[in-house]
Amino acid sequence: MEALIDFAAVGGAIVLSLGIALSLEWFTLNTLMKMMPVERPVVTVDASDLEESAAGPELAAAAYLERKRAA
């Protein structure tokens, strides 16, 4: 019976140490990910695109289709 208790104690210690190690690794990884800069997409807008969008979505769509057909 004493050997079974020792076996359970060693098994519990192994499981506990793995749980602590994985928790610390997860916490460290999350902390490092939060510290990393976020990539922001670069959007370029031409003056002609602004004029077309100000004229209305239908005209902007028509101009876009015309440019696609011409290309």
mmCIF file as Biopython writes it, N, C-alpha, C and O atoms, coordinates in Angstrom:
data_model
#
loop_
_atom_site.group_PDB
_atom_site.id
_atom_site.type_symbol
_atom_site.label_atom_id
_atom_site.label_alt_id
_atom_site.label_comp_id
_atom_site.label_asym_id
_atom_site.label_entity_id
_atom_site.label_seq_id
_atom_site.pdbx_PDB_ins_code
_atom_site.Cartn_x
_atom_site.Cartn_y
_atom_site.Cartn_z
_atom_site.occupancy
_atom_site.B_iso_or_equiv
_atom_site.auth_seq_id
_atom_site.auth_asym_id
_atom_site.pdbx_PDB_model_num
ATOM 1   N N  . MET A ? 1  ? 0.817   -1.195 0.000   1.0 0.0 1  A 1 
ATOM 2   C CA . MET A ? 1  ? 0.000   0.000  0.000   1.0 0.0 1  A 1 
ATOM 3   C C  . MET A ? 1  ? 0.865   1.266  0.000   1.0 0.0 1  A 1 
ATOM 4   O O  . MET A ? 1  ? 0.521   2.274  -0.617  1.0 0.0 1  A 1 
ATOM 5   N N  . GLU A ? 2  ? 1.990   1.183  0.706   1.0 0.0 2  A 1 
ATOM 6   C CA . GLU A ? 2  ? 2.871   2.340  0.779   1.0 0.0 2  A 1 
ATOM 7   C C  . GLU A ? 2  ? 3.484   2.645  -0.580  1.0 0.0 2  A 1 
ATOM 8   O O  . GLU A ? 2  ? 3.691   3.814  -0.908  1.0 0.0 2  A 1 
ATOM 9   N N  . ALA A ? 3  ? 3.777   1.628  -1.376  1.0 0.0 3  A 1 
ATOM 10  C CA . ALA A ? 3  ? 4.343   1.823  -2.709  1.0 0.0 3  A 1 
ATOM 11  C C  . ALA A ? 3  ? 3.332   2.507  -3.627  1.0 0.0 3  A 1 
ATOM 12  O O  . ALA A ? 3  ? 3.696   3.326  -4.471  1.0 0.0 3  A 1 
ATOM 13  N N  . LEU A ? 4  ? 2.050   2.156  -3.448  1.0 0.0 4  A 1 
ATOM 14  C CA . LEU A ? 4  ? 1.004   2.782  -4.266  1.0 0.0 4  A 1 
ATOM 15  C C  . LEU A ? 4  ? 0.878   4.272  -3.937  1.0 0.0 4  A 1 
ATOM 16  O O  . LEU A ? 4  ? 0.669   5.090  -4.833  1.0 0.0 4  A 1 
ATOM 17  N N  . ILE A ? 5  ? 1.003   4.621  -2.669  1.0 0.0 5  A 1 
ATOM 18  C CA . ILE A ? 5  ? 0.921   6.023  -2.264  1.0 0.0 5  A 1 
ATOM 19  C C  . ILE A ? 5  ? 2.127   6.793  -2.811  1.0 0.0 5  A 1 
ATOM 20  O O  . ILE A ? 5  ? 1.986   7.921  -3.284  1.0 0.0 5  A 1 
ATOM 21  N N  . ASP A ? 6  ? 3.323   6.171  -2.743  1.0 0.0 6  A 1 
ATOM 22  C CA . ASP A ? 6  ? 4.511   6.814  -3.293  1.0 0.0 6  A 1 
ATOM 23  C C  . ASP A ? 6  ? 4.377   6.994  -4.810  1.0 0.0 6  A 1 
ATOM 24  O O  . ASP A ? 6  ? 4.757   8.031  -5.353  1.0 0.0 6  A 1 
ATOM 25  N N  . PHE A ? 7  ? 3.837   5.982  -5.482  1.0 0.0 7  A 1 
ATOM 26  C CA . PHE A ? 7  ? 3.621   6.068  -6.929  1.0 0.0 7  A 1 
ATOM 27  C C  . PHE A ? 7  ? 2.669   7.216  -7.263  1.0 0.0 7  A 1 
ATOM 28  O O  . PHE A ? 7  ? 2.906   7.970  -8.207  1.0 0.0 7  A 1 
ATOM 29  N N  . ALA A ? 8  ? 1.594   7.346  -6.488  1.0 0.0 8  A 1 
ATOM 30  C CA . ALA A ? 8  ? 0.628   8.425  -6.722  1.0 0.0 8  A 1 
ATOM 31  C C  . ALA A ? 8  ? 1.258   9.786  -6.440  1.0 0.0 8  A 1 
ATOM 32  O O  . ALA A ? 8  ? 0.969   10.756 -7.141  1.0 0.0 8  A 1 
ATOM 33  N N  . ALA A ? 9  ? 2.111   9.868  -5.428  1.0 0.0 9  A 1 
ATOM 34  C CA . ALA A ? 9  ? 2.756   11.134 -5.098  1.0 0.0 9  A 1 
ATOM 35  C C  . ALA A ? 9  ? 3.710   11.561 -6.217  1.0 0.0 9  A 1 
ATOM 36  O O  . ALA A ? 9  ? 3.750   12.734 -6.589  1.0 0.0 9  A 1 
ATOM 37  N N  . VAL A ? 10 ? 4.470   10.612 -6.746  1.0 0.0 10 A 1 
ATOM 38  C CA . VAL A ? 10 ? 5.389   10.935 -7.842  1.0 0.0 10 A 1 
ATOM 39  C C  . VAL A ? 10 ? 4.597   11.308 -9.095  1.0 0.0 10 A 1 
ATOM 40  O O  . VAL A ? 10 ? 4.937   12.275 -9.776  1.0 0.0 10 A 1 
ATOM 41  N N  . GLY A ? 11 ? 3.551   10.553 -9.401  1.0 0.0 11 A 1 
ATOM 42  C CA . GLY A ? 11 ? 2.710   10.865 -10.561 1.0 0.0 11 A 1 
ATOM 43  C C  . GLY A ? 11 ? 2.047   12.221 -10.426 1.0 0.0 11 A 1 
ATOM 44  O O  . GLY A ? 11 ? 1.979   12.975 -11.397 1.0 0.0 11 A 1 
ATOM 45  N N  . GLY A ? 12 ? 1.556   12.545 -9.231  1.0 0.0 12 A 1 
ATOM 46  C CA . GLY A ? 12 ? 0.941   13.846 -8.989  1.0 0.0 12 A 1 
ATOM 47  C C  . GLY A ? 12 ? 1.939   14.978 -9.121  1.0 0.0 12 A 1 
ATOM 48  O O  . GLY A ? 12 ? 1.610   16.046 -9.638  1.0 0.0 12 A 1 
ATOM 49  N N  . ALA A ? 13 ? 3.163   14.750 -8.654  1.0 0.0 13 A 1 
ATOM 50  C CA . ALA A ? 13 ? 4.196   15.774 -8.772  1.0 0.0 13 A 1 
ATOM 51  C C  . ALA A ? 13 ? 4.549   16.023 -10.229 1.0 0.0 13 A 1 
ATOM 52  O O  . ALA A ? 13 ? 4.774   17.165 -10.628 1.0 0.0 13 A 1 
ATOM 53  N N  . ILE A ? 14 ? 4.600   14.960 -11.029 1.0 0.0 14 A 1 
ATOM 54  C CA . ILE A ? 14 ? 4.894   15.113 -12.454 1.0 0.0 14 A 1 
ATOM 55  C C  . ILE A ? 14 ? 3.785   15.895 -13.145 1.0 0.0 14 A 1 
ATOM 56  O O  . ILE A ? 14 ? 4.056   16.815 -13.916 1.0 0.0 14 A 1 
ATOM 57  N N  . VAL A ? 15 ? 2.546   15.533 -12.870 1.0 0.0 15 A 1 
ATOM 58  C CA . VAL A ? 15 ? 1.410   16.226 -13.495 1.0 0.0 15 A 1 
ATOM 59  C C  . VAL A ? 15 ? 1.384   17.685 -13.056 1.0 0.0 15 A 1 
ATOM 60  O O  . VAL A ? 15 ? 1.144   18.574 -13.872 1.0 0.0 15 A 1 
ATOM 61  N N  . LEU A ? 16 ? 1.629   17.935 -11.773 1.0 0.0 16 A 1 
ATOM 62  C CA . LEU A ? 16 ? 1.636   19.308 -11.267 1.0 0.0 16 A 1 
ATOM 63  C C  . LEU A ? 16 ? 2.748   20.135 -11.903 1.0 0.0 16 A 1 
ATOM 64  O O  . LEU A ? 16 ? 2.523   21.285 -12.280 1.0 0.0 16 A 1 
ATOM 65  N N  . SER A ? 17 ? 3.942   19.565 -12.027 1.0 0.0 17 A 1 
ATOM 66  C CA . SER A ? 17 ? 5.047   20.312 -12.618 1.0 0.0 17 A 1 
ATOM 67  C C  . SER A ? 17 ? 4.795   20.602 -14.100 1.0 0.0 17 A 1 
ATOM 68  O O  . SER A ? 17 ? 5.134   21.680 -14.588 1.0 0.0 17 A 1 
ATOM 69  N N  . LEU A ? 18 ? 4.202   19.640 -14.817 1.0 0.0 18 A 1 
ATOM 70  C CA . LEU A ? 18 ? 3.859   19.895 -16.220 1.0 0.0 18 A 1 
ATOM 71  C C  . LEU A ? 18 ? 2.797   20.987 -16.335 1.0 0.0 18 A 1 
ATOM 72  O O  . LEU A ? 18 ? 2.873   21.837 -17.222 1.0 0.0 18 A 1 
ATOM 73  N N  . GLY A ? 19 ? 1.825   20.967 -15.456 1.0 0.0 19 A 1 
ATOM 74  C CA . GLY A ? 19 ? 0.788   22.002 -15.475 1.0 0.0 19 A 1 
ATOM 75  C C  . GLY A ? 19 ? 1.358   23.380 -15.212 1.0 0.0 19 A 1 
ATOM 76  O O  . GLY A ? 19 ? 0.980   24.349 -15.870 1.0 0.0 19 A 1 
ATOM 77  N N  . ILE A ? 20 ? 2.267   23.473 -14.252 1.0 0.0 20 A 1 
ATOM 78  C CA . ILE A ? 20 ? 2.891   24.764 -13.949 1.0 0.0 20 A 1 
ATOM 79  C C  . ILE A ? 20 ? 3.744   25.231 -15.121 1.0 0.0 20 A 1 
ATOM 80  O O  . ILE A ? 20 ? 3.699   26.404 -15.493 1.0 0.0 20 A 1 
ATOM 81  N N  . ALA A ? 21 ? 4.524   24.319 -15.707 1.0 0.0 21 A 1 
ATOM 82  C CA . ALA A ? 21 ? 5.396   24.699 -16.825 1.0 0.0 21 A 1 
ATOM 83  C C  . ALA A ? 21 ? 4.582   25.173 -18.025 1.0 0.0 21 A 1 
ATOM 84  O O  . ALA A ? 21 ? 4.912   26.185 -18.643 1.0 0.0 21 A 1 
ATOM 85  N N  . LEU A ? 22 ? 3.520   24.440 -18.352 1.0 0.0 22 A 1 
ATOM 86  C CA . LEU A ? 22 ? 2.695   24.843 -19.497 1.0 0.0 22 A 1 
ATOM 87  C C  . LEU A ? 22 ? 1.960   26.146 -19.232 1.0 0.0 22 A 1 
ATOM 88  O O  . LEU A ? 22 ? 1.791   26.955 -20.144 1.0 0.0 22 A 1 
ATOM 89  N N  . SER A ? 23 ? 1.526   26.361 -18.005 1.0 0.0 23 A 1 
ATOM 90  C CA . SER A ? 23 ? 0.851   27.620 -17.670 1.0 0.0 23 A 1 
ATOM 91  C C  . SER A ? 23 ? 1.805   28.798 -17.801 1.0 0.0 23 A 1 
ATOM 92  O O  . SER A ? 23 ? 1.436   29.838 -18.347 1.0 0.0 23 A 1 
ATOM 93  N N  . LEU A ? 24 ? 3.030   28.642 -17.303 1.0 0.0 24 A 1 
ATOM 94  C CA . LEU A ? 24 ? 4.009   29.712 -17.430 1.0 0.0 24 A 1 
ATOM 95  C C  . LEU A ? 24 ? 4.366   29.976 -18.884 1.0 0.0 24 A 1 
ATOM 96  O O  . LEU A ? 24 ? 4.545   31.127 -19.282 1.0 0.0 24 A 1 
ATOM 97  N N  . GLU A ? 25 ? 4.470   28.921 -19.675 1.0 0.0 25 A 1 
ATOM 98  C CA . GLU A ? 25 ? 4.779   29.099 -21.095 1.0 0.0 25 A 1 
ATOM 99  C C  . GLU A ? 25 ? 3.649   29.833 -21.808 1.0 0.0 25 A 1 
ATOM 100 O O  . GLU A ? 25 ? 3.899   30.719 -22.625 1.0 0.0 25 A 1 
ATOM 101 N N  . TRP A ? 26 ? 2.416   29.468 -21.502 1.0 0.0 26 A 1 
ATOM 102 C CA . TRP A ? 26 ? 1.263   30.118 -22.122 1.0 0.0 26 A 1 
ATOM 103 C C  . TRP A ? 26 ? 1.209   31.594 -21.726 1.0 0.0 26 A 1 
ATOM 104 O O  . TRP A ? 26 ? 0.972   32.456 -22.572 1.0 0.0 26 A 1 
ATOM 105 N N  . PHE A ? 27 ? 1.429   31.886 -20.443 1.0 0.0 27 A 1 
ATOM 106 C CA . PHE A ? 27 ? 1.401   33.264 -19.963 1.0 0.0 27 A 1 
ATOM 107 C C  . PHE A ? 27 ? 2.500   34.090 -20.628 1.0 0.0 27 A 1 
ATOM 108 O O  . PHE A ? 27 ? 2.263   35.228 -21.034 1.0 0.0 27 A 1 
ATOM 109 N N  . THR A ? 28 ? 3.696   33.523 -20.740 1.0 0.0 28 A 1 
ATOM 110 C CA . THR A ? 28 ? 4.805   34.231 -21.369 1.0 0.0 28 A 1 
ATOM 111 C C  . THR A ? 28 ? 4.527   34.487 -22.846 1.0 0.0 28 A 1 
ATOM 112 O O  . THR A ? 28 ? 4.789   35.579 -23.351 1.0 0.0 28 A 1 
ATOM 113 N N  . LEU A ? 29 ? 4.001   33.487 -23.534 1.0 0.0 29 A 1 
ATOM 114 C CA . LEU A ? 29 ? 3.693   33.653 -24.955 1.0 0.0 29 A 1 
ATOM 115 C C  . LEU A ? 29 ? 2.638   34.733 -25.166 1.0 0.0 29 A 1 
ATOM 116 O O  . LEU A ? 29 ? 2.778   35.567 -26.061 1.0 0.0 29 A 1 
ATOM 117 N N  . ASN A ? 30 ? 1.593   34.726 -24.361 1.0 0.0 30 A 1 
ATOM 118 C CA . ASN A ? 30 ? 0.560   35.760 -24.493 1.0 0.0 30 A 1 
ATOM 119 C C  . ASN A ? 30 ? 1.120   37.148 -24.213 1.0 0.0 30 A 1 
ATOM 120 O O  . ASN A ? 30 ? 0.779   38.110 -24.902 1.0 0.0 30 A 1 
ATOM 121 N N  . THR A ? 31 ? 1.976   37.252 -23.204 1.0 0.0 31 A 1 
ATOM 122 C CA . THR A ? 31 ? 2.576   38.538 -22.884 1.0 0.0 31 A 1 
ATOM 123 C C  . THR A ? 31 ? 3.441   39.034 -24.030 1.0 0.0 31 A 1 
ATOM 124 O O  . THR A ? 31 ? 3.379   40.210 -24.387 1.0 0.0 31 A 1 
ATOM 125 N N  . LEU A ? 32 ? 4.246   38.153 -24.610 1.0 0.0 32 A 1 
ATOM 126 C CA . LEU A ? 32 ? 5.096   38.557 -25.725 1.0 0.0 32 A 1 
ATOM 127 C C  . LEU A ? 32 ? 4.274   38.937 -26.948 1.0 0.0 32 A 1 
ATOM 128 O O  . LEU A ? 32 ? 4.615   39.886 -27.653 1.0 0.0 32 A 1 
ATOM 129 N N  . MET A ? 33 ? 3.196   38.207 -27.205 1.0 0.0 33 A 1 
ATOM 130 C CA . MET A ? 33 ? 2.353   38.536 -28.361 1.0 0.0 33 A 1 
ATOM 131 C C  . MET A ? 33 ? 1.697   39.905 -28.198 1.0 0.0 33 A 1 
ATOM 132 O O  . MET A ? 33 ? 1.537   40.636 -29.175 1.0 0.0 33 A 1 
ATOM 133 N N  . LYS A ? 34 ? 1.318   40.255 -26.977 1.0 0.0 34 A 1 
ATOM 134 C CA . LYS A ? 34 ? 0.705   41.561 -26.744 1.0 0.0 34 A 1 
ATOM 135 C C  . LYS A ? 34 ? 1.716   42.684 -26.898 1.0 0.0 34 A 1 
ATOM 136 O O  . LYS A ? 34 ? 1.347   43.813 -27.219 1.0 0.0 34 A 1 
ATOM 137 N N  . MET A ? 35 ? 2.999   42.380 -26.670 1.0 0.0 35 A 1 
ATOM 138 C CA . MET A ? 35 ? 4.029   43.404 -26.785 1.0 0.0 35 A 1 
ATOM 139 C C  . MET A ? 35 ? 4.457   43.633 -28.231 1.0 0.0 35 A 1 
ATOM 140 O O  . MET A ? 35 ? 5.085   44.650 -28.526 1.0 0.0 35 A 1 
ATOM 141 N N  . MET A ? 36 ? 4.134   42.719 -29.133 1.0 0.0 36 A 1 
ATOM 142 C CA . MET A ? 36 ? 4.542   42.854 -30.526 1.0 0.0 36 A 1 
ATOM 143 C C  . MET A ? 36 ? 3.710   43.933 -31.217 1.0 0.0 36 A 1 
ATOM 144 O O  . MET A ? 36 ? 2.526   44.085 -30.918 1.0 0.0 36 A 1 
ATOM 145 N N  . PRO A ? 37 ? 4.319   44.684 -32.140 1.0 0.0 37 A 1 
ATOM 146 C CA . PRO A ? 37 ? 3.551   45.712 -32.846 1.0 0.0 37 A 1 
ATOM 147 C C  . PRO A ? 37 ? 2.564   45.078 -33.830 1.0 0.0 37 A 1 
ATOM 148 O O  . PRO A ? 37 ? 2.795   43.995 -34.369 1.0 0.0 37 A 1 
ATOM 149 N N  . VAL A ? 38 ? 1.473   45.782 -34.040 1.0 0.0 38 A 1 
ATOM 150 C CA . VAL A ? 38 ? 0.436   45.305 -34.942 1.0 0.0 38 A 1 
ATOM 151 C C  . VAL A ? 38 ? 0.732   45.837 -36.339 1.0 0.0 38 A 1 
ATOM 152 O O  . VAL A ? 38 ? 1.034   47.019 -36.506 1.0 0.0 38 A 1 
ATOM 153 N N  . GLU A ? 39 ? 0.648   44.969 -37.337 1.0 0.0 39 A 1 
ATOM 154 C CA . GLU A ? 39 ? 0.839   45.416 -38.716 1.0 0.0 39 A 1 
ATOM 155 C C  . GLU A ? 39 ? -0.425  46.122 -39.186 1.0 0.0 39 A 1 
ATOM 156 O O  . GLU A ? 39 ? -1.526  45.576 -39.116 1.0 0.0 39 A 1 
ATOM 157 N N  . ARG A ? 40 ? -0.246  47.318 -39.656 1.0 0.0 40 A 1 
ATOM 158 C CA . ARG A ? 40 ? -1.379  48.082 -40.156 1.0 0.0 40 A 1 
ATOM 159 C C  . ARG A ? 40 ? -1.292  48.121 -41.681 1.0 0.0 40 A 1 
ATOM 160 O O  . ARG A ? 40 ? -0.238  48.436 -42.233 1.0 0.0 40 A 1 
ATOM 161 N N  . PRO A ? 41 ? -2.391  47.802 -42.362 1.0 0.0 41 A 1 
ATOM 162 C CA . PRO A ? 41 ? -2.339  47.822 -43.825 1.0 0.0 41 A 1 
ATOM 163 C C  . PRO A ? 41 ? -2.206  49.247 -44.351 1.0 0.0 41 A 1 
ATOM 164 O O  . PRO A ? 41 ? -2.791  50.187 -43.813 1.0 0.0 41 A 1 
ATOM 165 N N  . VAL A ? 42 ? -1.430  49.378 -45.403 1.0 0.0 42 A 1 
ATOM 166 C CA . VAL A ? 42 ? -1.232  50.680 -46.027 1.0 0.0 42 A 1 
ATOM 167 C C  . VAL A ? 42 ? -2.246  50.825 -47.153 1.0 0.0 42 A 1 
ATOM 168 O O  . VAL A ? 42 ? -2.279  50.014 -48.078 1.0 0.0 42 A 1 
ATOM 169 N N  . VAL A ? 43 ? -3.061  51.848 -47.070 1.0 0.0 43 A 1 
ATOM 170 C CA . VAL A ? 43 ? -4.097  52.088 -48.072 1.0 0.0 43 A 1 
ATOM 171 C C  . VAL A ? 43 ? -3.739  53.365 -48.806 1.0 0.0 43 A 1 
ATOM 172 O O  . VAL A ? 43 ? -3.584  54.423 -48.196 1.0 0.0 43 A 1 
ATOM 173 N N  . THR A ? 44 ? -3.609  53.259 -50.127 1.0 0.0 44 A 1 
ATOM 174 C CA . THR A ? 44 ? -3.333  54.444 -50.934 1.0 0.0 44 A 1 
ATOM 175 C C  . THR A ? 44 ? -4.605  54.836 -51.668 1.0 0.0 44 A 1 
ATOM 176 O O  . THR A ? 44 ? -5.297  53.993 -52.240 1.0 0.0 44 A 1 
ATOM 177 N N  . VAL A ? 45 ? -4.896  56.108 -51.642 1.0 0.0 45 A 1 
ATOM 178 C CA . VAL A ? 45 ? -6.114  56.620 -52.274 1.0 0.0 45 A 1 
ATOM 179 C C  . VAL A ? 45 ? -5.704  57.708 -53.256 1.0 0.0 45 A 1 
ATOM 180 O O  . VAL A ? 45 ? -4.995  58.649 -52.901 1.0 0.0 45 A 1 
ATOM 181 N N  . ASP A ? 46 ? -6.154  57.568 -54.480 1.0 0.0 46 A 1 
ATOM 182 C CA . ASP A ? 46 ? -5.914  58.597 -55.488 1.0 0.0 46 A 1 
ATOM 183 C C  . ASP A ? 46 ? -6.996  59.667 -55.397 1.0 0.0 46 A 1 
ATOM 184 O O  . ASP A ? 46 ? -8.084  59.429 -54.872 1.0 0.0 46 A 1 
ATOM 185 N N  . ALA A ? 47 ? -6.680  60.836 -55.912 1.0 0.0 47 A 1 
ATOM 186 C CA . ALA A ? 47 ? -7.665  61.920 -55.928 1.0 0.0 47 A 1 
ATOM 187 C C  . ALA A ? 47 ? -8.859  61.553 -56.802 1.0 0.0 47 A 1 
ATOM 188 O O  . ALA A ? 47 ? -9.991  61.933 -56.504 1.0 0.0 47 A 1 
ATOM 189 N N  . SER A ? 48 ? -8.605  60.807 -57.892 1.0 0.0 48 A 1 
ATOM 190 C CA . SER A ? 48 ? -9.715  60.416 -58.763 1.0 0.0 48 A 1 
ATOM 191 C C  . SER A ? 48 ? -10.667 59.470 -58.043 1.0 0.0 48 A 1 
ATOM 192 O O  . SER A ? 48 ? -11.877 59.521 -58.261 1.0 0.0 48 A 1 
ATOM 193 N N  . ASP A ? 49 ? -10.120 58.597 -57.176 1.0 0.0 49 A 1 
ATOM 194 C CA . ASP A ? 49 ? -10.987 57.700 -56.414 1.0 0.0 49 A 1 
ATOM 195 C C  . ASP A ? 49 ? -11.866 58.480 -55.448 1.0 0.0 49 A 1 
ATOM 196 O O  . ASP A ? 49 ? -13.030 58.134 -55.249 1.0 0.0 49 A 1 
ATOM 197 N N  . LEU A ? 50 ? -11.315 59.532 -54.847 1.0 0.0 50 A 1 
ATOM 198 C CA . LEU A ? 50 ? -12.114 60.339 -53.933 1.0 0.0 50 A 1 
ATOM 199 C C  . LEU A ? 50 ? -13.220 61.070 -54.669 1.0 0.0 50 A 1 
ATOM 200 O O  . LEU A ? 50 ? -14.342 61.170 -54.173 1.0 0.0 50 A 1 
ATOM 201 N N  . GLU A ? 51 ? -12.905 61.584 -55.860 1.0 0.0 51 A 1 
ATOM 202 C CA . GLU A ? 51 ? -13.925 62.293 -56.628 1.0 0.0 51 A 1 
ATOM 203 C C  . GLU A ? 51 ? -15.039 61.337 -57.051 1.0 0.0 51 A 1 
ATOM 204 O O  . GLU A ? 51 ? -16.218 61.689 -57.016 1.0 0.0 51 A 1 
ATOM 205 N N  . GLU A ? 52 ? -14.655 60.135 -57.447 1.0 0.0 52 A 1 
ATOM 206 C CA . GLU A ? 52 ? -15.662 59.172 -57.882 1.0 0.0 52 A 1 
ATOM 207 C C  . GLU A ? 52 ? -16.543 58.728 -56.725 1.0 0.0 52 A 1 
ATOM 208 O O  . GLU A ? 52 ? -17.754 58.580 -56.889 1.0 0.0 52 A 1 
ATOM 209 N N  . SER A ? 53 ? -15.954 58.518 -55.572 1.0 0.0 53 A 1 
ATOM 210 C CA . SER A ? 53 ? -16.763 58.070 -54.442 1.0 0.0 53 A 1 
ATOM 211 C C  . SER A ? 53 ? -17.668 59.185 -53.936 1.0 0.0 53 A 1 
ATOM 212 O O  . SER A ? 53 ? -18.750 58.921 -53.411 1.0 0.0 53 A 1 
ATOM 213 N N  . ALA A ? 54 ? -17.224 60.440 -54.094 1.0 0.0 54 A 1 
ATOM 214 C CA . ALA A ? 54 ? -18.071 61.560 -53.691 1.0 0.0 54 A 1 
ATOM 215 C C  . ALA A ? 54 ? -19.257 61.711 -54.641 1.0 0.0 54 A 1 
ATOM 216 O O  . ALA A ? 54 ? -20.309 62.216 -54.248 1.0 0.0 54 A 1 
ATOM 217 N N  . ALA A ? 55 ? -19.088 61.272 -55.900 1.0 0.0 55 A 1 
ATOM 218 C CA . ALA A ? 55 ? -20.163 61.399 -56.874 1.0 0.0 55 A 1 
ATOM 219 C C  . ALA A ? 55 ? -21.269 60.373 -56.631 1.0 0.0 55 A 1 
ATOM 220 O O  . ALA A ? 55 ? -22.393 60.559 -57.096 1.0 0.0 55 A 1 
ATOM 221 N N  . GLY A ? 56 ? -20.975 59.326 -55.931 1.0 0.0 56 A 1 
ATOM 222 C CA . GLY A ? 56 ? -21.985 58.312 -55.651 1.0 0.0 56 A 1 
ATOM 223 C C  . GLY A ? 56 ? -21.446 56.932 -55.951 1.0 0.0 56 A 1 
ATOM 224 O O  . GLY A ? 56 ? -20.567 56.781 -56.799 1.0 0.0 56 A 1 
ATOM 225 N N  . PRO A ? 57 ? -21.955 55.933 -55.275 1.0 0.0 57 A 1 
ATOM 226 C CA . PRO A ? 57 ? -21.432 54.585 -55.462 1.0 0.0 57 A 1 
ATOM 227 C C  . PRO A ? 57 ? -21.693 54.024 -56.861 1.0 0.0 57 A 1 
ATOM 228 O O  . PRO A ? 57 ? -20.892 53.244 -57.376 1.0 0.0 57 A 1 
ATOM 229 N N  . GLU A ? 58 ? -22.803 54.416 -57.472 1.0 0.0 58 A 1 
ATOM 230 C CA . GLU A ? 58 ? -23.101 53.892 -58.807 1.0 0.0 58 A 1 
ATOM 231 C C  . GLU A ? 58 ? -22.097 54.416 -59.826 1.0 0.0 58 A 1 
ATOM 232 O O  . GLU A ? 58 ? -21.623 53.664 -60.677 1.0 0.0 58 A 1 
ATOM 233 N N  . LEU A ? 59 ? -21.771 55.708 -59.739 1.0 0.0 59 A 1 
ATOM 234 C CA . LEU A ? 59 ? -20.814 56.279 -60.671 1.0 0.0 59 A 1 
ATOM 235 C C  . LEU A ? 59 ? -19.418 55.727 -60.424 1.0 0.0 59 A 1 
ATOM 236 O O  . LEU A ? 59 ? -18.663 55.506 -61.371 1.0 0.0 59 A 1 
ATOM 237 N N  . ALA A ? 60 ? -19.073 55.505 -59.183 1.0 0.0 60 A 1 
ATOM 238 C CA . ALA A ? 60 ? -17.761 54.950 -58.867 1.0 0.0 60 A 1 
ATOM 239 C C  . ALA A ? 60 ? -17.656 53.527 -59.408 1.0 0.0 60 A 1 
ATOM 240 O O  . ALA A ? 60 ? -16.615 53.138 -59.936 1.0 0.0 60 A 1 
ATOM 241 N N  . ALA A ? 61 ? -18.728 52.755 -59.279 1.0 0.0 61 A 1 
ATOM 242 C CA . ALA A ? 61 ? -18.727 51.379 -59.789 1.0 0.0 61 A 1 
ATOM 243 C C  . ALA A ? 61 ? -18.646 51.381 -61.309 1.0 0.0 61 A 1 
ATOM 244 O O  . ALA A ? 61 ? -17.941 50.559 -61.894 1.0 0.0 61 A 1 
ATOM 245 N N  . ALA A ? 62 ? -19.356 52.289 -61.946 1.0 0.0 62 A 1 
ATOM 246 C CA . ALA A ? 62 ? -19.314 52.357 -63.404 1.0 0.0 62 A 1 
ATOM 247 C C  . ALA A ? 62 ? -17.923 52.747 -63.891 1.0 0.0 62 A 1 
ATOM 248 O O  . ALA A ? 62 ? -17.430 52.187 -64.871 1.0 0.0 62 A 1 
ATOM 249 N N  . ALA A ? 63 ? -17.288 53.700 -63.217 1.0 0.0 63 A 1 
ATOM 250 C CA . ALA A ? 63 ? -15.935 54.109 -63.612 1.0 0.0 63 A 1 
ATOM 251 C C  . ALA A ? 63 ? -14.942 52.974 -63.398 1.0 0.0 63 A 1 
ATOM 252 O O  . ALA A ? 63 ? -14.024 52.782 -64.195 1.0 0.0 63 A 1 
ATOM 253 N N  . TYR A ? 64 ? -15.134 52.230 -62.325 1.0 0.0 64 A 1 
ATOM 254 C CA . TYR A ? 64 ? -14.245 51.091 -62.061 1.0 0.0 64 A 1 
ATOM 255 C C  . TYR A ? 64 ? -14.388 50.045 -63.157 1.0 0.0 64 A 1 
ATOM 256 O O  . TYR A ? 64 ? -13.387 49.516 -63.642 1.0 0.0 64 A 1 
ATOM 257 N N  . LEU A ? 65 ? -15.605 49.746 -63.546 1.0 0.0 65 A 1 
ATOM 258 C CA . LEU A ? 65 ? -15.829 48.766 -64.605 1.0 0.0 65 A 1 
ATOM 259 C C  . LEU A ? 65 ? -15.240 49.232 -65.935 1.0 0.0 65 A 1 
ATOM 260 O O  . LEU A ? 65 ? -14.693 48.431 -66.693 1.0 0.0 65 A 1 
ATOM 261 N N  . GLU A ? 66 ? -15.353 50.523 -66.211 1.0 0.0 66 A 1 
ATOM 262 C CA . GLU A ? 66 ? -14.768 51.057 -67.437 1.0 0.0 66 A 1 
ATOM 263 C C  . GLU A ? 66 ? -13.253 50.925 -67.440 1.0 0.0 66 A 1 
ATOM 264 O O  . GLU A ? 66 ? -12.663 50.591 -68.468 1.0 0.0 66 A 1 
ATOM 265 N N  . ARG A ? 67 ? -12.623 51.183 -66.313 1.0 0.0 67 A 1 
ATOM 266 C CA . ARG A ? 67 ? -11.174 51.032 -66.223 1.0 0.0 67 A 1 
ATOM 267 C C  . ARG A ? 67 ? -10.776 49.576 -66.393 1.0 0.0 67 A 1 
ATOM 268 O O  . ARG A ? 67 ? -9.764  49.284 -67.028 1.0 0.0 67 A 1 
ATOM 269 N N  . LYS A ? 68 ? -11.564 48.651 -65.831 1.0 0.0 68 A 1 
ATOM 270 C CA . LYS A ? 68 ? -11.252 47.233 -65.970 1.0 0.0 68 A 1 
ATOM 271 C C  . LYS A ? 68 ? -11.387 46.769 -67.415 1.0 0.0 68 A 1 
ATOM 272 O O  . LYS A ? 68 ? -10.581 45.976 -67.901 1.0 0.0 68 A 1 
ATOM 273 N N  . ARG A ? 69 ? -12.400 47.265 -68.087 1.0 0.0 69 A 1 
ATOM 274 C CA . ARG A ? 69 ? -12.607 46.890 -69.487 1.0 0.0 69 A 1 
ATOM 275 C C  . ARG A ? 69 ? -11.494 47.448 -70.369 1.0 0.0 69 A 1 
ATOM 276 O O  . ARG A ? 69 ? -11.069 46.795 -71.322 1.0 0.0 69 A 1 
ATOM 277 N N  . ALA A ? 70 ? -11.026 48.642 -70.056 1.0 0.0 70 A 1 
ATOM 278 C CA . ALA A ? 70 ? -9.993  49.271 -70.856 1.0 0.0 70 A 1 
ATOM 279 C C  . ALA A ? 70 ? -8.635  48.589 -70.653 1.0 0.0 70 A 1 
ATOM 280 O O  . ALA A ? 70 ? -7.775  48.652 -71.531 1.0 0.0 70 A 1 
ATOM 281 N N  . ALA A ? 71 ? -8.444  47.954 -69.528 1.0 0.0 71 A 1 
ATOM 282 C CA . ALA A ? 71 ? -7.132  47.329 -69.237 1.0 0.0 71 A 1 
ATOM 283 C C  . ALA A ? 71 ? -6.932  46.007 -69.916 1.0 0.0 71 A 1 
ATOM 284 O O  . ALA A ? 71 ? -5.882  45.384 -69.756 1.0 0.0 71 A 1 
#
